[in-house]
């Protein structure tokens, strides 16, 4: 899978395939150089520390985030927290879990509330710090943030037994570019 990604990355960047005799780097060296610069991190799904759930399947996570499943096993109502439109974190969730754009996602939750299938739309929070504060202080809350933003005020759920740093973890996004 990584080899396929490197080939796609190579083709997408349009790296010259000139020989090293002409003074350029070989294609393999150029691809390796680009692969080192593209770094990924996991998007952690977080819950309140006292939530007894510690592992969900990707399918169960979809049910939770689509609000098809509204109660935790401990009989607490699930309260959804989301990042704002346009954030890389929300785009990752939209692409991987919901498979729809921001407008369609907002419309979905509007109609679910309108039809009485949900008590409220997800709570939109601006920053990872806001998500941590909300999730840690709201029994039953679930949210998401970059793994690098997680601290011990919240609990990270495993997805199919995997944590955000594990190979094969399904929710990935590019690491932040240092400012």
Buried (B, 14 or more C-beta within 10 A) or exposed (E): EEEEEBEEBBEEEEBEEEEEEEEBBEBEEBBEEBBEEEEEBBBBBBBBEEBEBEEBEBEBBBBBBBBEBBEBEEEBEBBBBBBEBEBEBBBBBBEBBBEEEBEEBBEBBEEBBEEEEBEEBBBBBEEBEBBBBBBBEBBBBBBBBBBEBBEEBBBBBBBBEBBBEEEEBBBBBEEEEEE
